[in-house]
Amino acid sequence: MYVLGYDIGSSSVKAALVEIETGKTVASDFYPKVEMPMYAERAGWAEQDPEMWWTNLKLANASVLRQSNADPQDIKAIGISWQMHGLVMVDKNRKVLRPSIIWCDSRAVPFGEKAFHAIGEERVLSHLLNSPGNFTAAKLAWVKENEPGIYDRIDKIMLPGDYIAMKLTDEISVTIEGLSEGIFWDFKENTLSQDVMGYFGFEKELIPEITPVFGIQGQVSGSAAKELGLYPGTPVSYRAGDQPNNAASLNVFNPGEIASTAGTSGVVYGVLDEVKYDPRSRVNIFAHVNHQPESTRLGVLLCINGTGILNSWIKKNMVPENLSYHEMNTIAEQSPIGAKGLSVIPFGNGAERVLENRDMGSSFHGVNFNIHSLPDLLRGAQEGIVFSFQYGMEIMRQIGMDIRVIRAGNANMFLSSLFRETLASISGAVIELYDTDGAAGAAKAAGIGAGIYASPAEAFSSLKKIMAVEPDDRNKTQYQEAYQRWKFLVS
């Protein structure tokens, strides 16, 4: 018997089939094999066609079924994870009205900032825990003003995972976690935010019915079953944004537990059991997957837009063709701590929340043509990404996060020993790596939602630690000097 998980990323769509009894991933795959395109008609824009997600989901799903030779009737639940904050709009015929404005699109920042000040900063933060920024509500406001013909045709709005759930079940719904990441949820009133809806003039009918994060959210329809080769009636029983889901995948459910990812964007995510917020809204606070009005579980999310995408840009533009990421990591290790005085600012993927929505771009500082070479550029880039994490974690500590252990999947930037060691040493935290990913985590969480597993502890009991990286106190001074030099450039 199996559970199936989908992870809808901005680079690819992944599927994982997990054996219920052992917790082992028996098959997984992702599509496309090159990064999915983001369409940017103007600087700061980022859009994707939701149908592209569905097409790649079908390919990944077919591969998983082929690899495992599993009988579709033996798949007992499906879970969905998605790239957060995206806006999908459909008409009454459930046709997508325009490409999705995705997470790293910053066009809506002025709309969010204006709402923040007009509603009242203290009221917004105490009720919503974040300023509207460039999140889903602000993106919808941009559409309303700039594309009124499209806005007038909207029947329902959704997050990317809600769209995938609609394609699977032919039903439209949202979760409190999803509404919170869109900045639609009032944590004081435990309801849809009247402040946001009223200020922007959004009709409440645009918001679909609310469904639990864990629980039967619908069943695979006959048409979806035919497209995917699944069994009709298979329950969809879990749905969450990628960062809350990644934390769940690492068994991070309780106050004080910390998870991290470092893909296209980088995230440090911790759980709080009381309502708190950053007065300057530089880190985000959303409902965690197990949040309930009577049992507060909030995810404190530090997001750095310019993370793995910096490494990807360097690979495409600055290193010899066909050089792998592993080879780049090895070359970077040839440079000493601090990259001989070279500092790299990684913020080249749009406005950064941690910088109060400044869009300062990426830049290389201190380049000396006589001493610097490729290893220094590569190490400086990885250190710059780590330093951006540390910059944000200083803010997280100010609002009560105790960061002693950081759990992460053995993927993306965490595959680099240089990255891991620098993060451990500059943060003072132990880095624990686990063999899991968002798709496998969504599959196990679907087992919780379907009642297959009695608790998160049971669902994630098979989670195994690969390694732990301790801070290197011997080089603490060198790391701190490099970080302070970097921090001065950002301040």
N, C-alpha and C positions, 0 to 999 in steps of 0.2 A: 504494500500500500504506500501511496506517495502523497506529498503536497507539492504544489507548483508555485514558483514565485517569478514575477516579472519586475525588472528595474528599468524604468524609462529615464535614461540619462539624456544629456544634451549631446554627448559624443556617440553613444550607441545604446541599443536596447538589449538587455541581457535576460535570459531565462535560465532557471535552475530547477531541477527535479530532485527532491529530497526524499529519501526513504524514511517513513514515519518511525519505524521501530529503532533504527540505528542513528538517525539524524545525519546520515552520510549523504552528501550530494552525489547522486549516481550519474548525472549528466548535466552539463551546462554549456551554453554558447552565447555569443553576442553577434549582433549585426547592426550596421554594416562593418566590414573589416577595416575600412578607413573611417575617419571621423565623419559623422553626419554634418552636413553643411548648416551654417547659420547664415541667414540672409541679413545683410546690413545695408539698407538703402542709403542711410546717412550715418555719420559717426555717432557712436553711442547706442545705435539700434541693434537689436538681435531678435530675429524671428525664425520660427521653424513651422513647417506644415505638419499638423497633427496626423494627417494620413500617412506621412513618412514614418511616424512612430509605430503606427499600426502595421504597416508593411514590414518593417524590420522585426516587430514582435512576432509576426507570422513566420518569418524565416528562422528566428531563434527558437521558436516553439517547435517548428517542424524538425529542426536539428536535434533538439533534446529528445523528442519522441523517437526519432530514428536511432540515436545513439543508445537509448535505454531499452528500446523495444517494449516499452511499457504499454499495457492495456489501458486505454483512456478511462475505462470504468474503474480502474484502481487508483485514479487521481481523486482524492477526497476533498481537496480544498485548494483555492487559488488566492494568492496575496499579491498586492500591487504596491510598488514604490515608485516615486516620480520626482523629477527635477522640480524644485519648489518655485512658488511665486508666479508661475506662468498663467497667462489668461487665454482661455479657450471660450469661444462664443458660438452658439448654434441657434438656428432658427427653429420654427415650429416643426419642420420636417427633419430636424436633427442634422442639418447640413452645416458644416463649419463655414462661418461667414468671412473669415480672413485668417491669414497665418497667425499662429500663437505668438504673442509678445512674451518672450521667455525671461528667465530669471535675471540675466545679466544686461538686459536692455535698460538704459538709464533715461530714456526720453521723458518719463513721467515724474522725474524728481521735482520739477517746479510745481506740479499739481499737488504732490504729497507735502512739500514744504509749505505751500500756501494754506493747505488744510490744517497742518500742524499748528500754525500760528493763529489761524482764524477760529478754530474750535477752542484753542487754548492749550498751551504746551503741557501744563500740569494735568489738566483734565484728560488729554489724550494719553499721556504716559501712565496715569493712574488707572485708566480704564482699559486701554489697548496694549499697554506695556511697550509699545514702539511708536515712533512717528510713522505716518503713512509712507514716507520715502518714495521709492519707486516700486512698491509692492503692488499686488494685484488690483486693489481698489484704486490706486492712483493711475494704473495703466488703463483701467476701465474709464476713468475720468478723461484721460487723454483721447480715447476713442470717442467718447461722447462729444467732446468739443471739436475734434479734428475730422471725424468720420461719422457725422450725425446720421447719414443714410444707413450705415451699417448698424449703428447703435439702435436705431428705431426698429430694426428687424430682429433684434436679439430676443430669443425666448428664454434661454438659460445661459448663465456663465458657469464655468467650471475651472478647476485646476487640471493640469495634464493627466494626473492619475484618475480623476473623475471621468475624463473623456475615455480613457481606456476601459474603465468599469462600464461606461455606457455602451461601448462597442461590444463588450463581453456579454452584458446582461440585458441590453436594450432598456435599461432604466437609468434615470439621472438622479444623482444624489451627491451630497457633500458631507464632510465630517467637520466636527468642531476644530480638530487639528488643522484641516485645510483652510477653514474660515479664518483661523487665527493667523496663519502664515500669509493670508491675503490682506490682513488688517481689517477684517470685518467683524471680529468677535470682541464683545465687551466682557472682560473678566470680572468686573464688579457686579454687573447685572446678570451675568451668565446667559446672555442672549445676543442676537445679532445687533451690532452697534447702530443705535439710532442716530448718534452723532455723525458717523461716517455716511450712512445712507441718506440722512437729511441734508448734510452739507453738500454732497455731490449731486443730490437730486436723483438717486438711484431708486427705481421701483423695487419693492421687496419681492415682487413676483419673479425677478431675475435670479433670485437665489433658490437653488433646488432644495428639496427635502433633506433634512439632516439625518445621517445614518451613523451608527457607532463605528469607531475605528476597528474594534474587534467585534465580530458578530456577522450573521448572515446578511449580506448587503444585496444579494440577488443571486440568480443562478444563470449559468451559461445558456444563452438562448439557442434555439435550433439553428438559426442562420450562422451565429458565431461558431457553434460546434462544427458546422460543415466547413467553414473557412479554416479552422484551426486543427481539425482532426481530434477534437475533444468530445467528451460525452455530454450531451445536453442535460441540464439540471445540476451540473457540478457547481457547488456553492463558491461564490466569491465572498471571503470572510475576513479580509483585512485590507486596509488601505492607509498609506501614510506617505508624507513627503520624504525625500531621500535622506535628509540628515536625521530626523527623528527615527526613521527606519534603520539607518546605519548604526545608530546608537543601540536600538533594540537588537540588531544583529549581533552586537557585541555584549549582549545581556546587560545593557545599561538602562536600568529602570528606576533606580532608587536615588535619593538625595546624595549628592557628593560624588557620584560616579561620572566619569569623563570618557568621551569617545572622540576620535578625530579621523578625518579623511583628508587626502591631498590629491585630488584628481584635477580636473580643469580648474575648479575652485578649491580652496582649502577651508576646512572647518575644524573648530574645536567646539564640542557640544557637551554641556554638563546639565545635571538635573537638580532643580530646586524644589523644595516642598512649601515654599511661601511666596507670595506675590511680591516681587522686587523688580526694579528696573534701573537702567542707567539713565541718569537725568539728562545726559547729552545724546542718548539713543544711538550709541556707537556699536553696541552689540544688541542682538535681537532676542526677544523672549516670546516663545510660542507655547501652545499646549503640547505636552509630550504625548506619546502614544497611549499612555495609561492615565492621562489626566481625567479627573472627574470633578464636578463642582464641589462634591463633599470630600474629595481627596486630591489636593493640589499636587500636580506633578508638571512642572514647567521646564522646558528645554531652553537653556541659555546658549545662544548660538553666535559664535564669532565666525564670520564668513569673510574670507579674503578672495575676491574675484580673480585676481591675478596670481595663480599658483602654478599648477601643471601646464596651464596655457602658455606661461613664459617659457618653460622647458620645451614645449612643443614648437613655439615660435623660433627659439634658438636652433632646434633640430632642423627646421625647414629652411632657415635663412643664414645660419652662421657656422655650421659644421659640415664636414665632407658628406657627400651624398651616401645614403645607405648605412650611416653610422647609427647603431642601435642605442636605445636609452641606456641599456646596461653598459655599453662601451663608453657612453658619455659620462656615466657615473664613475667609471674606473679612471677616466682621464681627469675628472674633477678632483679626485683624491690625490693627484700629483701636486696640487697647489696647497700651501700651508693654511692653517686657520687664519681667517681675515683676508685671504686672497691677495696678499701683498698690498693691502691698502685699498683694494678696489671694492666699491659698494654698489650693489644693484638694487634699485627700487622696482618692485615687481607689479606696480599697480597700472598695468596697461590694458585692462579688460573692463573699462568703464568706471563709473563713480564707485567709491569704496565707502561703505557704511562706517567702517572703523575710523575713517577720516572725516566723519560728519558729512558724507556725500560729496567730498571733493573728488574731482577727476584729475589727478596729478600726473597720470600716465606713468610709463616705465622709463627708467633712465639708468645710465651707467656713469658712475662718478669715480674720479681719481685714476682714470686710465693713463698709464705711462707707456709710451710706445717702445721704450727701451727695456722694460722689465716684464711687462704683462704679455701673456699668450693665452691660447685656448684653455688650458687647465684653469687659469685664474678667472676667465670669463664664466666658465661652467660652475666653478666653486662659488664665485660671487653671486651667481644667480640662485643657487640652492640656499646659500646663507641668507640672501635677501628674502626668500620665501619664509625660511624659518624665523627670521627676525620680525617679519610681519605677524607671524603667529604669536611671538612673544609680546609684541606691542599690544595686541588684542587681549592676550591673557592677563596682562597687567590690569586692564579694565575689568575683566571678569573677576579678578581677585578683589577689586574694589567693591563689588556688589555681593561678595560673600562666597565665591567659589574657592574651594580649597583644592588646588590642583597638585596632587602628589603622584598620581598614576594616570597615564593616558593610554587607553586601549585603541588599537587600530587594526584594520585588516591588512594583510600582507600584500599590498597592491600599490600601484601608482608610485608616488614619490617615496612612500615608505619602503619600497624595494631598494632604495639607495641607503647604504650604510652611512654615508656622509650625512645625509639628511637626518637619519635617525639619531646619530650621535650628536649632531649639532643641536637638535631639538631637545634631547635629554639634558645636555650640558647647559644650555642657555636658560631652560625653564626650571631646572632642578627636579624634574619629574621623571619617574621611570616610564619608559615606553614599552608597552606590552603588545606584541603582535599575535594575531589570531588568523587561522585559516578559514575565513568566511568572507562573504560579500553581501551586497544589498539584496540580490535576487534570492539567495539561499535564506537570508534573514526574513524576507517577506514570505517565503514558503513556510518557514517554521511558525511565523506569527499567524499565518492563515490557519495553521493547525490549532493554535490557541483560540482563534475566533470561531472555529467550527466545533470546539469542544473536544478535539482529539487529544490535545494536551491539557492537563489540568491547571498548569501554571507556566509562567515564563521560565522558572527554574527547571521544569521538566522539559520544556521545548528546547532549551539551550544547554541541556546537561552534556551534550556531546561536543560542545565548543572546546577546542584544545588550543593551549598557548604554544606558539612556535618558539618565541624567544622573548627575553626581557633585556632592555638596554638601560643600563644605569648611567646617571650623570658622571662625567669625567671631571672630577674636581681638580685634577692636575693642570688642566688647561682652562680653568674657569676664568682667570684674568684675561687671557687672550680672547676668549669668546666675548667677554663683557666689553673689552675695548673695541672689538669689531662691531658689536651691537650698538654701543653708544655713538660711534661714528655714523652708523646707519641711521639711528634714531634722530640725530641732529639734522640730517638731511630731510627727514619727513616732517619734523616739527615746524 
